[in-house]
């Protein structure tokens, strides 16, 4: 039976004569009445056993006993009626965190709760199917696109060094090669992000020097920062770390690349690496335009670009990759503006 058909079938069968609201109202009224009766009876019994208690007016004893009974009854009713709501809230939180395997049991005396759980399960099942379809589509299409892109890039590279090319033809080939490499990087990032989200990527741990890895990333981007005449203020402590060396390379590459991209010509990028009592901490600061309030809300979302004019090269996946990688590695990243201008990113491992 499909989820919707199951939900419709559940609605047809009314169990009980009263709605949840009516039952709750009756139970509260019964709780008040029973509390008073029990308090009166218990007080009468105590005054017979302990005659000295009769000197205290009933107007004092009855409310006290009624309150005690009411508290016990309220605790029971709260558990009966609000535990299902708490269970639903916890299930919704798991779905919000990306866990679509959660299901809530539909066995309950209350039809409203059964319908609520059935609707939740139907929603999660549909979301799970959509997520699987989207993930498979992205992964398969990206993989198929990568092969022809690599072929175009390879043949264009061969043409680039031809002797009989005119200046105009050379310019066209350079543009084809530039945009092909951008497209290839985009497809590669999509594939990597898909694998990270599906936890299908190998994350073998090894012990390595984080400071040396950051220096390697910096050297790999030398052409970019030399072209902008950027200077560096670097203090990297010697730090060993046990984790995924391959994945963390993407973290440093993206953060340094972004700092270079948004730094003004002749600017300074500051980098610090150290270990405190619990974490390995990496800080990178630039002197760019900083982060708007809107950018800070969506900075780590997929395909979000703070530069809406798209003047800066990029595809909006770099920081999403960084966040997912750090999540897998048990770390986190935060971003904020510097008082002096520019942005500061802090990685904790």
ABEGO torsion letter per residue (X at the ends): XBAAAAAAAAAABBBEABBAAAAAAAAAAAAAAAAAAAAAAAAAAAAAABAAAAABBAAAAAAAAAAAAAAAAAAAAAAAAAAAAAAAAAAAAAAAAGBAABBBBABBABAAAAAAAAAAAAAAAAAAAAAAAAAAAAAAAAAAAAAAAAAAAAAAAAAAABAABBAAAAAAAAAAAAAAAAAAAAAAAAAAAAAAAAGABBBBBBBBBAAAAAAAAAAAAAAAAAAAGBBBBBBBBBBBBBBBAAAAAAAAAAAAAAAAAABBBGBBBBBBBBBBAABBBBBBBBABAEBBAAAAAAAABBGBBABAAGABBEAGAAAAAAAAAAAAAGBBBBBBBBAAEEBBBBBBX
